[in-house]
Amino acid sequence: MIPARYAATRFPGKLMQMLGDKTVIRHTYDNTVATGLFNQVAVVTDSEIIFKEITDHGGVSIMSIKEHESGSDRIAEAVANMDVDVIINVQGDEPFIRKEPLETLVNLFKDPRVLVGSLMRKMDDLMEINDPHNVKVVVDKENNALYFSRAAIPYAADSHVAVDYFLHIGVYGFRKHTLIEFTTWQPAALEKIEKLEQLRYLSHGVPIRMGVANFRSVAIDTPADLERALKLQQQV
């Protein structure tokens, strides 16, 4: 499922911006379909413009019935009456998504204990580590997330001890029943503090299993991101 909202706060209409010969949302949809990993791929949207963009090019799109605060709520409504077990949430502004990271995410659910999964990659660049726009994650010995933060975690209290920093890649998988339950919970205190929705799961005792993926991309949040994406596309 690809949640797609037209009126993005920082960059309205970003999903309909052209990236080469296609819109951002079509790149995301087509690349997700091309992985061959899924029984069905659908764009879930509140926008007739985005709905038409996908369906006019032979894709599958679902119009939201209600207004939604988050992509998770939008997906939960769309799958409520579907006979599915695991749902993968690919953000609409990830035009460079590819098979390898999504396959890593799907494979996490071979473990029946996994209710929610996501991805992370190791970071070495200090500017990237200290950027609050980059969400960091620390995990336990089974790669279940202990905490997510915009701060650089873990804090290096001893300069002689090696530290590994991991960037959270915002692609998720959920068991259907867990996602539906999530949408009934009120935002948690830590979620409000960090502005990170995934902390609602941890606050309710639901583990998030993290897969390691060497996936570098450009999510389209601003016009500057679109310029970076155009340059990246020329290199591919």
C-alpha positions in Angstrom: 0.0 0.0 0.0 1.3 3.4 -1.0 -0.4 6.3 1.0 -0.5 9.4 -1.2 -1.7 12.8 0.0 -1.8 15.6 -2.4 -1.7 18.6 0.0 1.6 17.9 1.6 2.5 20.7 4.2 6.0 21.5 3.1 5.7 20.8 -0.7 2.0 20.8 -1.9 1.5 18.6 -4.9 5.0 17.0 -4.6 3.8 13.6 -5.7 2.6 15.0 -9.0 5.9 16.7 -9.8 7.7 15.4 -12.9 10.9 13.3 -12.3 12.1 12.7 -15.8 9.3 11.3 -17.9 7.0 10.3 -15.0 5.5 11.9 -11.9 7.0 11.1 -8.5 4.0 8.9 -7.5 4.2 6.9 -10.7 7.9 6.2 -10.2 7.1 4.9 -6.7 4.1 2.8 -7.8 5.9 1.3 -10.9 9.1 0.5 -9.0 7.1 -1.2 -6.2 5.2 -3.3 -8.7 8.4 -4.1 -10.5 9.8 -5.9 -7.4 7.4 -8.8 -8.0 7.1 -9.3 -4.3 3.4 -8.4 -3.7 0.0 -10.0 -4.5 -1.3 -6.5 -5.0 0.0 -2.9 -5.0 -2.3 0.0 -4.6 -2.0 3.8 -4.1 -4.4 4.9 -1.4 -5.2 8.6 -1.7 -7.5 11.5 -0.9 -6.8 13.1 -4.2 -8.8 12.6 -7.5 -5.7 14.0 -9.3 -3.5 11.2 -7.9 -6.2 8.6 -8.3 -6.5 9.5 -12.0 -2.8 9.6 -12.5 -2.4 6.0 -11.4 -5.6 4.5 -12.9 -5.1 6.3 -16.3 -1.7 4.5 -16.6 -3.1 1.1 -15.8 -2.4 1.1 -12.0 -4.6 0.4 -9.0 -5.7 3.2 -6.7 -8.1 3.4 -3.8 -9.9 6.6 -2.8 -10.0 7.2 1.0 -13.5 7.6 2.4 -12.6 9.7 5.4 -10.0 12.4 6.2 -6.9 10.9 7.8 -4.1 12.3 9.9 -1.5 9.7 8.9 -0.6 7.2 6.2 -1.2 4.4 8.7 -4.8 5.5 9.2 -5.3 5.8 5.5 -4.0 2.3 4.9 -6.0 0.8 7.8 -9.2 2.0 6.2 -8.3 0.6 2.8 -7.4 -2.9 4.1 -10.2 -3.2 6.7 -12.3 -5.5 4.6 -9.4 -7.2 2.7 -8.3 -10.8 3.4 -4.7 -10.0 4.0 -2.1 -10.9 6.6 0.9 -8.6 6.1 0.8 -5.1 4.6 3.8 -3.2 3.5 3.7 0.6 3.6 5.8 2.3 0.9 5.8 6.1 1.2 4.6 7.8 -2.0 7.6 10.2 -2.1 10.1 7.3 -2.4 10.6 7.2 -6.2 13.8 5.2 -6.0 12.4 2.3 -4.0 13.7 -1.1 -5.2 13.5 -4.8 -4.6 16.4 -5.5 -2.2 15.2 -3.4 0.8 11.6 -4.4 0.4 12.5 -8.1 0.2 14.5 -7.7 3.4 11.4 -6.2 5.0 9.0 -8.9 3.7 11.4 -11.6 5.0 11.2 -10.3 8.5 7.6 -11.6 8.7 8.8 -15.2 8.2 9.2 -15.0 12.0 5.6 -15.3 13.3 6.5 -13.2 16.4 7.0 -10.1 14.2 4.0 -7.8 14.3 5.7 -4.7 12.9 8.9 -4.4 10.8 11.0 -1.6 9.4 14.5 -1.0 8.0 17.7 0.7 9.0 21.1 1.3 7.6 24.5 2.1 9.2 25.6 5.8 9.1 29.2 7.0 9.2 28.9 10.7 8.3 28.7 13.0 11.3 26.6 15.6 9.6 24.0 12.9 8.7 24.2 11.5 12.3 23.6 14.9 13.9 20.8 16.1 11.5 17.5 16.0 13.4 15.7 15.3 10.1 17.4 11.9 10.1 15.7 9.6 12.6 18.1 7.3 14.4 17.3 3.9 16.0 18.9 1.6 18.6 18.1 -2.1 18.8 18.4 -5.1 21.0 20.2 -8.4 20.2 17.3 -9.6 18.0 17.2 -6.2 16.1 14.0 -5.1 17.8 13.9 -1.4 18.2 14.6 -0.1 21.7 14.0 3.6 20.7 13.8 6.0 17.8 15.0 9.6 18.1 15.9 12.7 16.1 18.9 13.0 18.4 22.2 11.1 17.8 21.6 7.9 19.8 23.3 6.2 21.4 25.2 9.0 23.2 29.0 8.4 23.1 29.8 8.9 26.7 33.2 7.1 26.3 35.2 8.2 23.3 37.2 4.9 23.5 34.2 2.7 22.8 33.2 2.2 19.2 29.7 3.4 18.3 27.4 2.3 15.5 24.7 4.7 14.4 21.7 3.5 12.4 19.4 5.6 10.3 15.8 4.6 10.3 14.5 4.0 6.8 10.8 4.9 6.9 9.3 1.8 5.1 7.1 -0.3 7.3 5.4 -3.7 7.4 2.5 -4.6 9.7 0.3 -7.6 10.5 -3.2 -6.4 9.6 -4.6 -6.8 13.1 -1.8 -4.9 14.6 -2.2 -2.0 12.2 -6.0 -1.9 12.9 -5.3 -1.8 16.6 -2.7 0.9 16.3 -5.3 3.3 14.7 -7.5 3.0 17.9 -4.7 4.3 20.2 -4.2 7.9 21.1 -0.8 9.4 20.3 1.8 8.6 23.0 3.7 11.2 25.0 7.1 10.2 23.5 5.5 10.3 20.0 4.4 13.9 20.6 7.8 14.9 22.0 9.8 13.5 19.1 7.1 13.8 16.4 7.7 10.2 15.5 4.6 8.0 15.0 6.4 4.7 15.4 7.0 5.5 19.1 3.3 4.7 19.6 4.0 1.1 19.0 6.9 1.0 21.5 4.8 2.9 24.0 2.2 0.2 23.8 4.7 -2.6 24.1 4.6 -3.7 20.5 8.1 -4.5 19.2 9.3 -3.2 15.8 11.8 -5.7 14.2 14.4 -3.9 12.2 16.1 -5.2 9.0 19.4 -3.9 7.8 19.4 -2.6 4.3 22.0 -0.6 2.4 19.4 1.6 0.8 20.1 5.2 -0.1 17.4 7.3 -1.6 16.0 10.8 -1.8 12.5 11.2 -0.3 10.7 14.2 -1.9 9.8 16.5 0.9 10.9 19.9 -0.5 11.7 21.5 -3.9 15.4 21.0 -3.1 14.8 17.3 -2.7 13.3 17.2 -6.1 16.4 18.8 -7.6 18.6 16.2 -5.8 16.3 13.4 -7.1 16.7 14.7 -10.7 20.5 14.6 -10.3 20.3 11.1 -8.8 18.1 9.9 -11.6 20.7 11.1 -14.2 23.3 8.9 -12.4 21.2 5.8 -12.4 
